[in-house]
């Protein structure tokens, strides 16, 4: 696989945790040259090479030394979908530019991990959604979903849409964001395994404040290897 796109069933499900964990695993455990990309990031102001956003986390986790402007071609202050954020800031999104950056990263790295924002039907430009970007780039997908109540519906809908547009799903990863250990969290993995037409790769454990003191690449790689089925990578 030359690239893997990490999408989610919603915003706030932990796509960055999984993307960074996968990036760290591939670079440390598999010794691959890993590139990362967050084509659109919203809700943050740049503070130079180091910031507290997803772009910086991905860069540190992967060991990449690519410029932040390549990893993240479009950065918006407003915490909105790219189309809405661009409109608010009077910016124009050039998809040709974004694709050129992606192709450049793919040409010089063993693998590129691309992280989306929100879910599949978040609009990037008018009438063009993340699902369209995934299909255009022909990237296989990992779906990140919550472990808690509601995840069955969200996960099956997301995977069903990907299947309907001909996108390959590598698998689903449930992220224990809340650490509730309630009945839904205990039964959801089994229910999803029953109904999913894609592998359930595992449950990433509850790890509060994971990036509070920076990015620990080794810890990320170890957590990913321990809790996620890595046989596909």
HELIX and SHEET records of a PDB file:
HELIX    1   1 UNK A   15  UNK A   24  1                                  10    
HELIX    2   2 UNK A   25  UNK A   29  3                                   5    
HELIX    3   3 UNK A   54  UNK A   62  1                                   9    
HELIX    4   4 UNK A   68  UNK A   71  1                                   4    
HELIX    5   5 UNK A   82  UNK A   88  1                                   7    
HELIX    6   6 UNK A   95  UNK A  108  1                                  14    
HELIX    7   7 UNK A  130  UNK A  137  1                                   8    
HELIX    8   8 UNK A  151  UNK A  164  1                                  14    
HELIX    9   9 UNK A  183  UNK A  195  1                                  13    
HELIX   10  10 UNK A  217  UNK A  227  1                                  11    
SHEET    1   A 6 UNK A  34  UNK A  37  0                                        
SHEET    2   A 6 UNK A 111  UNK A 115  1                                        
SHEET    3   A 6 UNK A   3  UNK A   8  1                                        
SHEET    4   A 6 UNK A 140  UNK A 146  1                                        
SHEET    5   A 6 UNK A 169  UNK A 175  1                                        
SHEET    6   A 6 UNK A 200  UNK A 204  1                                        
SHEET    1   B 2 UNK A  40  UNK A  42  0                                        
SHEET    2   B 2 UNK A  74  UNK A  76  1                                        
SHEET    1   C 2 UNK A 123  UNK A 125  0                                        
SHEET    2   C 2 UNK A 128  UNK A 129 -1                                        
END                                                                             
